[in-house]
Amino acid sequence: MSVDHLAPRRSRSPRAAIGILLPLAFAAGGAALSVQAFVQAARRAESRLQGDFRFDAYQRSELVRRVLGESLREFESLGNFYAGSEEATPEELGTFARRPLESGTFVGFAWLGPSAAGEFREGAAPLARGGGYSLPAAALGELGGAAAAAAREAIGLADAAGIGRAVAVPYLRLDGSCSVALASSLPAPAGPGPALGRGGVLLGLVSLEGLIERAIGSSPPVGLPTSIYELAGESERRLLMFHEPRLDALLGRPIHAPDPRARQAYTQEIGYLGRRWAIRVEASPAYLERRREGSPLALLVLGLAASAAGSLYVRSLFVGRGAARTEAALRSAELERYFALGRDLFCIADARGRIRRANEEWLRCLGYRPEALLGRPLLSLVRGEDRAATKEAMRRLARGGSIDGFLHRLDTAEGGFRWLEWRAASDRATGLAYAAARDVSERVRTEALLTASVREKEALLREIHHRVKNNMQIVSSLVSLEARMAGCGGAMGGAGSDRRILGLVRAMSLVHEALYASPELDSVRMAPYLRDLVLSEASASPARGLAIDVQVGELRLDLERATLVGLVADELAAGLIRRYAEIGPELAQGHELRVGGGESPGGGCWFEVRDEGFDAAEPDLADGSLAQALLDAIVAQMGGELQVTGSGARISLPA
């Protein structure tokens, strides 16, 4: 009986063992997969955390670099005010220095004259009576200790650097904070006598901690301790400033000093007035906790639970996952080929607009290497004028829409820009945006040239109509004037009136001929125009043999003023030619009709028509006739001045 009972037990024991071992084997495989998934998730989370920190640290260091540059520009602008002032009083200095003082960028300014600067370098008080002043009056006081040493060193370096070259010397105050002494040598006055604000040295004190605190205090993100070091050699450096992270103080764990063993740190070297500084940004524990995603440990727990509940399903899922990875790798290789061969600029960006991937076309088109663009905001490459429209397009894309034909400008690595036309769509599941851009700079430039050409021709056509109308009105007015003079028995009637009208009409005709014969359509060269005008008037006169000389240089006038000057010159030349005909060939020996002109020293221009060889016994050009009234009216219309003598006339026109 005992044998009968033992046999079934022996037969069931192996089956039970298999029933236990097999699920345990599958559970162990599922646990291994869960651990693997946990490790991969942790690595991805760490990679994203590092990427976010690099981006935030880059923004922080750029912010610090910018505020340092702004303080230097404010100091240089005040130095330019001093250098350009004939006499700069403390009140005038206060007007220009109020904004940097009120904003807290500068603790104070001081101007030390040449003598005061020399005494200060020798150890005397910096603000000797009559040798300088400071703003505010009690801000600088008697410089002493480290401040005085830094100021003396800065003044010495400024003298060695030369006129207008600013230098900086950092120093530590008694409370442990850091300030920077800026100094710049100013040019001495050119003339005799004292001139406040010229010569000597301009000195300014910048509170480095106050400057950085205002810049960082209101800027996201928080939890990033920031330090500034002065680099003296390859490995030697001196801590100038440390900014505590506000988030750590809020959570009750303030950080009072930089951590040289910080796991996440970013360092950027900058040059500041001939000195090498380093900006170091760390990731505090509070920053890492806020940025860290949900712990991958939950994934491990869920994986183990799923393995225990269904080891067979986990096993089949693992096999399917391997096949999916193989398929994904094949598709990724295909995508890589298309990505590399495209002639457009391809990129993939996240929901915050940071570039996650870019192809080589970015290097060929804009000069940026694809790996240098990773993690960089696309908006930082956009021209300032186009950023508002670009932000709106990115918001529309982030809401799940798409864009097609969006046009804006991107800066190149060499400092220029290119016009790009975009087509993009977003994936709401992953939060990624897929975009392709095409360089259309040549098309935009061609369209702009065509538009400008059409507008120019339209404006020219309107101007031609306007000028023709004005010239017809002038002809009508001249004919009316001559008719009234002839009806009243004036001196100029009959054939003389006809010749005068023909001469004035010829003057208006020749100016249009000179305009359309010139490659420039907005101005008239006066030398050939006046030469043709005077020769035409001489050929229509009975007088022969009169020598004519035109010397006006390369002077140019617009169409309206050229027409009016031509009318005046024609009337004056006609009068001189008539007088030449009246005095007879014997008395006309030695006469020469000379037309001159050029630019006036004080601006504007002048023209002169005169008779070389004029004799006071000959008829006078200024006869008080219609010609005199016409000349006065035309010159008055141009705002000029007319001087008429017996030998000719001179016109002076304002600029």
Secondary structure in CASP SS format (residue, H / E / C, confidence):
PFRMAT SS
TARGET T0000
AUTHOR 0000-0000-0000
METHOD secondary structure of the structure
MODEL  1
M C 1.00
S H 1.00
V H 1.00
D H 1.00
H H 1.00
L H 1.00
A H 1.00
P H 1.00
R H 1.00
R H 1.00
S H 1.00
R H 1.00
S H 1.00
P H 1.00
R H 1.00
A H 1.00
A H 1.00
I H 1.00
G H 1.00
I H 1.00
L H 1.00
L H 1.00
P H 1.00
L H 1.00
A H 1.00
F H 1.00
A H 1.00
A H 1.00
G H 1.00
G H 1.00
A H 1.00
A H 1.00
L H 1.00
S H 1.00
V H 1.00
Q H 1.00
A H 1.00
F H 1.00
V H 1.00
Q H 1.00
A H 1.00
A H 1.00
R H 1.00
R H 1.00
A H 1.00
E H 1.00
S H 1.00
R H 1.00
L H 1.00
Q H 1.00
G H 1.00
D H 1.00
F H 1.00
R H 1.00
F H 1.00
D H 1.00
A H 1.00
Y H 1.00
Q H 1.00
R H 1.00
S H 1.00
E H 1.00
L H 1.00
V H 1.00
R H 1.00
R H 1.00
V H 1.00
L H 1.00
G H 1.00
E H 1.00
S H 1.00
L H 1.00
R H 1.00
E H 1.00
F H 1.00
E H 1.00
S H 1.00
L H 1.00
G H 1.00
N H 1.00
F H 1.00
Y H 1.00
A H 1.00
G H 1.00
S C 1.00
E C 1.00
E C 1.00
A C 1.00
T C 1.00
P H 1.00
E H 1.00
E H 1.00
L H 1.00
G H 1.00
T H 1.00
F H 1.00
A H 1.00
R H 1.00
R H 1.00
P H 1.00
L H 1.00
E H 1.00
S C 1.00
G C 1.00
T C 1.00
F C 1.00
V C 1.00
G E 1.00
F E 1.00
A E 1.00
W E 1.00
L E 1.00
G C 1.00
P H 1.00
S H 1.00
A H 1.00
A H 1.00
G H 1.00
E H 1.00
F H 1.00
R H 1.00
E C 1.00
G C 1.00
A C 1.00
A C 1.00
P C 1.00
L C 1.00
A C 1.00
R C 1.00
G C 1.00
G C 1.00
G E 1.00
Y E 1.00
S E 1.00
L E 1.00
P C 1.00
A C 1.00
A C 1.00
A C 1.00
L C 1.00
G C 1.00
E C 1.00
L C 1.00
G C 1.00
G H 1.00
A H 1.00
A H 1.00
A H 1.00
A H 1.00
A H 1.00
A H 1.00
R H 1.00
E H 1.00
A H 1.00
I H 1.00
G H 1.00
L H 1.00
A H 1.00
D H 1.00
A H 1.00
A H 1.00
G C 1.00
I E 1.00
G C 1.00
R C 1.00
A C 1.00
V E 1.00
A E 1.00
V E 1.00
P E 1.00
Y E 1.00
L E 1.00
R C 1.00
L C 1.00
D C 1.00
G C 1.00
S C 1.00
C E 1.00
S E 1.00
V E 1.00
A E 1.00
L E 1.00
A E 1.00
S E 1.00
S E 1.00
L C 1.00
P C 1.00
A C 1.00
P C 1.00
A C 1.00
G C 1.00
P C 1.00
G C 1.00
P C 1.00
A C 1.00
L C 1.00
G C 1.00
R C 1.00
G C 1.00
G C 1.00
V E 1.00
L E 1.00
L E 1.00
G E 1.00
L E 1.00
V E 1.00
S E 1.00
L H 1.00
E H 1.00
G H 1.00
L H 1.00
I H 1.00
E H 1.00
R H 1.00
A H 1.00
I H 1.00
G H 1.00
S C 1.00
S C 1.00
P C 1.00
P C 1.00
V C 1.00
G C 1.00
L C 1.00
P C 1.00
T E 1.00
S E 1.00
I E 1.00
Y E 1.00
E E 1.00
L E 1.00
A C 1.00
G C 1.00
E C 1.00
S C 1.00
E C 1.00
R E 1.00
R E 1.00
L E 1.00
L E 1.00
M E 1.00
F E 1.00
H E 1.00
E C 1.00
P C 1.00
R H 1.00
L H 1.00
D H 1.00
A H 1.00
L H 1.00
L C 1.00
G C 1.00
R C 1.00
P C 1.00
I C 1.00
H C 1.00
A C 1.00
P C 1.00
D C 1.00
P C 1.00
R C 1.00
A C 1.00
R C 1.00
Q C 1.00
A E 1.00
Y E 1.00
T E 1.00
Q E 1.00
E E 1.00
I E 1.00
G E 1.00
Y E 1.00
L C 1.00
G C 1.00
R E 1.00
R E 1.00
W E 1.00
A E 1.00
I E 1.00
R E 1.00
V E 1.00
E E 1.00
A C 1.00
S C 1.00
P H 1.00
A H 1.00
Y H 1.00
L H 1.00
E H 1.00
R H 1.00
R H 1.00
R C 1.00
E C 1.00
G C 1.00
S C 1.00
P C 1.00
L H 1.00
A H 1.00
L H 1.00
L H 1.00
V H 1.00
L H 1.00
G H 1.00
L H 1.00
A H 1.00
A H 1.00
S H 1.00
A H 1.00
A H 1.00
G C 1.00
S H 1.00
L H 1.00
Y H 1.00
V H 1.00
R H 1.00
S H 1.00
L H 1.00
F H 1.00
V H 1.00
G H 1.00
R H 1.00
G H 1.00
A H 1.00
A H 1.00
R H 1.00
T H 1.00
E H 1.00
A H 1.00
A H 1.00
L H 1.00
R H 1.00
S H 1.00
A H 1.00
E H 1.00
L H 1.00
E H 1.00
R H 1.00
Y H 1.00
F H 1.00
A H 1.00
L H 1.00
G C 1.00
R C 1.00
D C 1.00
L E 1.00
F E 1.00
C E 1.00
I E 1.00
A E 1.00
D C 1.00
A C 1.00
R C 1.00
G C 1.00
R E 1.00
I E 1.00
R E 1.00
R E 1.00
A E 1.00
N C 1.00
E C 1.00
E H 1.00
W H 1.00
L H 1.00
R H 1.00
C H 1.00
L H 1.00
G C 1.00
Y C 1.00
R C 1.00
P H 1.00
E H 1.00
A H 1.00
L H 1.00
L C 1.00
G C 1.00
R C 1.00
P E 1.00
L H 1.00
L H 1.00
S H 1.00
L H 1.00
V E 1.00
R C 1.00
G H 1.00
E H 1.00
D H 1.00
R H 1.00
A H 1.00
A H 1.00
T H 1.00
K H 1.00
E H 1.00
A H 1.00
M H 1.00
R H 1.00
R H 1.00
L H 1.00
A H 1.00
R C 1.00
G C 1.00
G C 1.00
S E 1.00
I E 1.00
D E 1.00
G E 1.00
F E 1.00
L E 1.00
H E 1.00
R E 1.00
L E 1.00
D E 1.00
T C 1.00
A C 1.00
E C 1.00
G C 1.00
G C 1.00
F E 1.00
R E 1.00
W E 1.00
L E 1.00
E E 1.00
W E 1.00
R E 1.00
A E 1.00
A E 1.00
S E 1.00
D E 1.00
R C 1.00
A C 1.00
T C 1.00
G C 1.00
L E 1.00
A E 1.00
Y E 1.00
A E 1.00
A E 1.00
A E 1.00
R E 1.00
D E 1.00
V C 1.00
S H 1.00
E H 1.00
R H 1.00
V H 1.00
R H 1.00
T H 1.00
E H 1.00
A H 1.00
L H 1.00
L H 1.00
T H 1.00
A H 1.00
S H 1.00
V H 1.00
R H 1.00
E H 1.00
K H 1.00
E H 1.00
A H 1.00
L H 1.00
L H 1.00
R H 1.00
E H 1.00
I H 1.00
H H 1.00
H H 1.00
R H 1.00
V H 1.00
K H 1.00
N H 1.00
N H 1.00
M H 1.00
Q H 1.00
I H 1.00
V H 1.00
S H 1.00
S H 1.00
L H 1.00
V H 1.00
S H 1.00
L H 1.00
E H 1.00
A H 1.00
R H 1.00
M H 1.00
A H 1.00
G H 1.00
C C 1.00
G C 1.00
G C 1.00
A C 1.00
M C 1.00
G C 1.00
G C 1.00
A H 1.00
G H 1.00
S H 1.00
D H 1.00
R H 1.00
R H 1.00
I H 1.00
L H 1.00
G H 1.00
L H 1.00
V H 1.00
R H 1.00
A H 1.00
M H 1.00
S H 1.00
L H 1.00
V H 1.00
H H 1.00
E H 1.00
A H 1.00
L H 1.00
Y H 1.00
A C 1.00
S C 1.00
P C 1.00
E C 1.00
L C 1.00
D C 1.00
S C 1.00
V E 1.00
R E 1.00
M H 1.00
A H 1.00
P H 1.00
Y H 1.00
L H 1.00
R H 1.00
D H 1.00
L H 1.00
V H 1.00
L H 1.00
S H 1.00
E H 1.00
A H 1.00
S H 1.00
A C 1.00
S C 1.00
P C 1.00
A C 1.00
R C 1.00
G C 1.00
L C 1.00
A E 1.00
I E 1.00
D E 1.00
V E 1.00
Q E 1.00
V C 1.00
G C 1.00
E C 1.00
L C 1.00
R E 1.00
L E 1.00
D C 1.00
L H 1.00
E H 1.00
R H 1.00
A H 1.00
T H 1.00
L H 1.00
V H 1.00
G H 1.00
L H 1.00
V H 1.00
A H 1.00
D H 1.00
E H 1.00
L H 1.00
A H 1.00
A H 1.00
G H 1.00
L H 1.00
I H 1.00
R H 1.00
R H 1.00
Y H 1.00
A H 1.00
E H 1.00
I H 1.00
G H 1.00
P H 1.00
E H 1.00
L H 1.00
A C 1.00
Q C 1.00
G C 1.00
H C 1.00
E E 1.00
L E 1.00
R E 1.00
V E 1.00
G E 1.00
G E 1.00
G E 1.00
E E 1.00
S C 1.00
P C 1.00
G C 1.00
G C 1.00
G C 1.00
C E 1.00
W E 1.00
F E 1.00
E E 1.00
V E 1.00
R E 1.00
D E 1.00
E E 1.00
G C 1.00
F C 1.00
D C 1.00
A C 1.00
A C 1.00
E C 1.00
P C 1.00
D C 1.00
L C 1.00
A C 1.00
D C 1.00
G C 1.00
S C 1.00
L H 1.00
A H 1.00
Q H 1.00
A H 1.00
L H 1.00
L H 1.00
D H 1.00
A H 1.00
I H 1.00
V H 1.00
A H 1.00
Q H 1.00
M C 1.00
G C 1.00
G C 1.00
E E 1.00
L E 1.00
Q E 1.00
V E 1.00
T E 1.00
G C 1.00
S C 1.00
G E 1.00
A E 1.00
R E 1.00
I E 1.00
S E 1.00
L E 1.00
P C 1.00
A C 1.00
END
